[in-house]
Amino acid sequence: MKKFIYLILFPFLIVPLGTYANENFSVEIEALTLVMEKYKEETQSNIELKTNNKKPTYLALKQDECNATVKVTEKTGLEVVNIESFDVNVCKREVYKVIN
């Protein structure tokens, strides 16, 4: 009988944990979306990217409620070809490229 009660109650314990994920990571998710849109526009005009089979990897780091830093790394297999950083203001929907 205890197993039956645990089986019924278990899904209700898991559901609330999943609902807070988007609230906690909303700045990072929005920053990644903005950078991916901008980065996609830049790379579509670059024919070299299509021939070398470069694959971008994205990493977002939250700074505060409106700002985040996104790093884009391009790899061909094990070789890192290019690393770019972007400062993103989610509240104003602005993306700034960081020049190193």
trRosetta pair geometry for C-beta under 8 A, 3 or more apart (Angstrom, degrees):
i j d omega theta_ij theta_ji phi_ij phi_ji
1 4 5.6 -52 -154 32 37 114
1 5 6.7 35 150 -17 67 103
2 5 5.7 -55 -151 36 36 110
2 6 6.3 34 153 -17 68 106
3 6 5.7 -55 -146 40 33 111
3 7 6.2 38 153 -25 65 106
4 7 5.6 -52 -148 33 30 116
4 8 6.6 27 154 -16 62 105
5 8 5.9 -57 -151 37 32 109
5 9 6.1 16 157 -7 68 114
6 9 6.0 -63 -136 47 30 102
6 10 5.9 49 162 -45 66 102
7 10 6.1 -36 -140 9 23 119
8 11 7.9 -67 177 25 30 96
9 12 5.7 -66 -162 41 51 112
9 13 6.5 50 147 -25 79 105
10 13 5.9 -60 -154 31 34 111
10 14 6.7 24 157 -14 67 108
11 14 5.8 -61 -149 39 37 109
11 15 6.3 44 159 -33 71 105
12 15 6.0 -40 -137 22 32 116
12 16 7.9 30 170 -13 57 97
13 16 7.5 -63 -169 29 27 100
13 17 7.8 22 146 -14 58 111
14 17 6.0 -65 -165 32 43 114
14 18 6.9 30 153 -15 75 108
15 18 6.2 -65 -156 35 34 107
15 19 6.8 33 156 -26 68 107
16 19 5.8 -55 -149 26 39 114
16 20 7.3 29 162 -16 66 104
17 20 6.8 -68 -165 30 31 103
17 21 7.9 47 146 -42 61 96
18 21 5.9 -33 -162 -5 46 118
19 22 7.8 -55 -179 26 40 97
19 23 7.9 26 139 -2 64 113
20 23 5.3 -61 -158 44 57 114
20 24 5.8 54 148 -23 84 107
21 24 6.0 -61 -148 38 29 107
21 25 6.2 -15 169 18 66 113
22 25 6.5 -75 -134 58 26 84
22 26 5.9 59 161 -76 66 85
22 29 7.0 -22 -143 -4 74 160
23 26 6.0 -15 -141 -30 25 116
25 28 4.8 -52 -170 46 82 115
25 29 5.5 87 128 -28 90 100
25 62 7.9 -135 -134 -48 57 133
26 29 5.7 -55 -142 38 31 111
26 30 6.2 27 161 -16 66 108
27 30 6.1 -58 -146 40 27 106
27 31 6.2 27 155 -19 64 111
27 62 4.9 89 87 -119 129 110
27 65 6.6 -153 -75 -163 136 33
27 66 7.2 -142 -126 -110 119 10
27 67 7.7 12 -172 64 130 22
27 68 5.3 156 147 -51 101 123
27 90 5.4 -142 -141 -5 73 158
28 31 5.7 -56 -144 38 29 112
28 32 6.3 30 157 -19 64 106
28 60 4.0 136 -154 112 89 134
28 61 7.6 46 -108 -63 107 7
28 62 5.4 -76 -58 -57 94 97
28 68 5.8 161 -96 -132 54 153
29 32 5.9 -55 -150 36 28 110
29 33 6.5 29 152 -20 62 107
29 60 7.8 -167 -52 61 25 166
30 33 5.6 -54 -149 35 32 114
30 34 6.4 31 155 -18 65 105
30 88 7.9 177 111 142 81 134
30 90 4.6 77 103 -138 131 122
31 34 5.9 -55 -148 37 31 109
31 35 6.3 24 157 -13 66 108
31 60 5.1 135 85 -138 121 128
31 62 8.0 -179 2 -92 146 67
31 68 3.8 -83 -64 70 164 137
31 70 5.4 -175 147 -52 108 117
31 88 4.0 139 -138 81 96 151
31 90 5.8 -76 -64 -71 79 105
32 35 6.0 -60 -144 41 30 106
32 36 6.0 30 158 -21 66 109
32 58 5.6 102 -137 146 102 143
32 60 5.0 -87 -58 -47 96 137
32 70 6.2 156 -91 -117 55 131
33 36 5.9 -55 -144 36 27 111
33 37 6.5 28 157 -19 62 105
34 37 5.9 -56 -152 34 29 110
34 38 6.5 20 155 -10 65 109
34 88 5.6 136 76 -144 134 129
34 90 7.3 -160 -12 -108 143 68
34 93 6.4 -170 -110 -155 134 69
34 95 5.4 -178 142 -62 113 118
35 38 5.8 -59 -146 43 34 107
35 39 5.6 30 158 -18 71 113
35 58 6.8 147 94 -135 129 125
35 70 4.4 -123 -40 99 163 161
35 72 6.8 -164 159 -54 128 118
35 86 5.1 157 -112 64 119 156
35 88 6.3 -87 -51 -71 100 134
35 95 6.0 152 -89 -130 65 136
36 39 5.8 -54 -132 43 27 109
36 40 6.0 35 161 -27 62 107
36 58 6.8 -43 -72 -73 96 156
37 40 5.9 -54 -148 31 24 113
37 41 6.9 24 154 -18 59 104
38 41 5.9 -56 -157 32 33 111
38 42 6.6 28 150 -16 66 107
38 86 7.8 137 74 -126 140 156
38 95 5.1 -129 -21 73 162 161
39 42 5.7 -55 -150 37 35 112
39 43 6.2 23 158 -12 69 111
39 56 6.7 140 152 -163 143 176
39 72 6.0 164 -112 -104 151 163
40 43 6.1 -62 -141 43 28 102
40 44 6.3 34 159 -30 64 106
41 44 6.1 -52 -147 25 26 112
41 45 7.4 19 158 -11 57 103
42 45 6.6 -69 -168 34 31 104
42 46 6.9 18 146 -13 66 114
43 46 5.2 -60 -147 40 45 112
43 49 4.9 -46 -163 51 97 175
43 56 7.8 -119 -60 -31 158 133
46 49 4.6 70 103 -8 109 110
46 50 7.8 162 105 -9 68 82
47 50 5.9 -55 -165 32 48 111
47 51 6.7 34 148 -13 75 108
48 51 6.0 -65 -150 41 36 105
48 52 6.1 17 162 -8 73 115
49 52 6.5 -68 -140 44 25 98
49 54 5.4 -78 -149 41 76 115
50 53 7.9 24 177 -68 29 45
52 76 6.0 -69 157 -92 97 138
52 81 7.8 102 137 -105 141 164
53 76 6.2 99 87 -129 81 95
54 74 4.5 9 178 -175 121 114
54 75 7.0 141 -156 65 72 28
54 76 5.5 -58 -98 -66 66 90
54 81 5.8 -77 -121 40 122 152
54 82 7.6 21 -161 24 147 110
55 74 7.0 146 68 -152 32 63
55 75 5.8 -33 62 63 84 81
55 76 7.6 133 13 -89 78 44
56 72 5.2 -16 -162 -170 117 101
56 73 6.9 138 -155 73 61 40
56 74 5.3 -36 -92 -91 68 72
57 72 7.2 150 72 -157 45 50
57 73 4.7 -21 58 63 99 94
57 74 7.7 177 14 -83 74 25
57 75 6.5 24 -10 0 115 113
58 70 6.2 -18 -163 -170 95 104
58 71 7.4 148 -155 79 45 50
58 72 5.8 -15 -99 -102 69 73
59 70 6.9 154 79 -156 47 55
59 71 4.7 -11 59 56 102 97
59 73 7.5 29 -1 -3 109 106
60 68 5.4 9 -171 166 98 132
60 69 7.3 155 -154 82 51 46
60 70 5.0 -18 -99 -100 75 81
61 68 6.3 160 79 -165 43 80
61 69 4.8 -12 59 59 100 94
61 70 7.8 -176 20 -77 68 37
61 71 7.8 32 -3 -6 106 100
62 67 7.8 116 -165 93 55 55
62 68 5.1 -41 -106 -105 47 96
63 67 4.2 -36 61 100 121 102
63 68 5.9 -170 5 -95 85 33
63 69 6.4 83 -44 -17 110 89
64 67 5.3 39 42 39 86 94
65 91 7.8 50 116 -52 84 118
66 89 5.7 11 149 -159 100 74
66 90 5.4 -152 -161 50 54 84
66 91 3.9 -31 -135 -13 118 115
66 92 7.6 58 -180 -2 122 79
67 87 6.9 -13 -162 -174 104 90
67 88 6.9 150 -152 82 54 55
67 89 5.6 -25 -95 -103 76 63
67 90 7.2 -155 -77 6 23 85
68 87 7.9 161 85 -156 40 50
68 88 5.0 -17 64 62 85 105
68 90 6.6 47 6 -35 107 111
69 85 6.4 -12 -173 -169 101 103
69 86 7.1 155 -159 80 53 50
69 87 5.9 -28 -103 -102 73 61
69 88 7.4 171 -94 17 22 83
69 98 7.9 9 -142 -22 102 143
70 85 7.2 153 82 -157 48 53
70 86 4.6 -13 61 61 96 102
70 88 5.8 41 -6 -16 112 125
71 83 6.6 -8 -174 -169 101 94
71 84 7.3 162 -156 85 54 44
71 85 5.2 -22 -102 -102 75 76
71 86 7.7 -174 -78 21 31 71
72 82 8.0 -4 111 111 89 93
72 83 7.3 160 84 -154 52 45
72 84 4.8 -9 58 61 101 94
72 85 7.7 -172 20 -80 71 28
72 86 7.1 40 -10 -7 106 109
73 80 6.1 -46 -173 -142 108 105
73 82 7.3 168 -153 88 43 53
73 83 5.1 -7 -105 -105 76 80
74 80 7.4 112 78 -164 53 58
74 81 4.6 -54 100 63 102 105
74 82 4.3 21 36 49 117 93
74 83 7.7 -143 20 -67 71 41
75 78 7.3 -38 -171 -153 114 8
75 79 6.6 150 -157 79 70 47
75 80 5.6 -40 -98 -101 82 52
75 81 6.5 169 -106 4 24 89
76 79 5.3 -15 64 64 83 102
76 81 5.7 61 -4 -42 98 124
80 83 6.7 11 169 -49 119 100
84 97 6.8 -40 -177 -148 111 100
84 98 7.7 147 179 56 64 79
85 97 7.5 116 84 -165 54 55
85 98 4.0 -30 91 51 104 124
85 100 7.1 90 20 -48 116 105
86 95 5.5 -12 -175 -170 126 95
86 96 6.6 147 -163 75 69 45
86 97 5.7 -40 -104 -103 78 49
86 98 6.5 -156 -89 -1 21 88
87 95 7.7 152 80 -160 47 46
87 96 4.6 -15 62 64 95 104
87 98 5.9 93 -21 -55 92 103
88 94 7.2 168 -154 89 50 52
88 95 5.3 -11 -107 -108 82 71
88 96 7.5 -167 -76 25 36 70
89 92 4.5 12 115 41 121 102
89 93 7.3 -48 95 8 76 14
89 94 4.6 12 50 53 106 96
89 96 7.8 46 -7 -5 94 104
90 93 6.9 22 -165 -79 34 49
